[in-house]
């Protein structure tokens, strides 16, 4: 869902996927970090940053909400 919604920007797609994993997967930070090649605090910081970016960028915010809604259908 994320890849198709964010085809034009792979970097943002990766950040959104990391954020969703951090927020909803229930996985440990170590697991998420190893998947994305970063440390525990890096996962937390990157997730927080994309959340802030989504608050400022209305288009990204709407997209993130739509993806979250589709996850929980």
Secondary structure in CASP SS format (residue, H / E / C, confidence):
PFRMAT SS
TARGET T0000
AUTHOR 0000-0000-0000
METHOD secondary structure of the structure
MODEL  1
X C 1.00
X H 1.00
X H 1.00
X H 1.00
X H 1.00
X C 1.00
X C 1.00
X C 1.00
X C 1.00
X H 1.00
X H 1.00
X H 1.00
X H 1.00
X H 1.00
X H 1.00
X H 1.00
X H 1.00
X H 1.00
X H 1.00
X H 1.00
X H 1.00
X H 1.00
X H 1.00
X H 1.00
X C 1.00
X C 1.00
X C 1.00
X C 1.00
X H 1.00
X H 1.00
X H 1.00
X H 1.00
X H 1.00
X H 1.00
X H 1.00
X H 1.00
X C 1.00
X C 1.00
X C 1.00
X H 1.00
X H 1.00
X H 1.00
X H 1.00
X H 1.00
X H 1.00
X H 1.00
X H 1.00
X H 1.00
X H 1.00
X H 1.00
X H 1.00
X H 1.00
X H 1.00
X H 1.00
X H 1.00
X H 1.00
X C 1.00
X H 1.00
X H 1.00
X H 1.00
X H 1.00
X H 1.00
X H 1.00
X H 1.00
X H 1.00
X H 1.00
X H 1.00
X H 1.00
X H 1.00
X H 1.00
X H 1.00
X C 1.00
X C 1.00
END
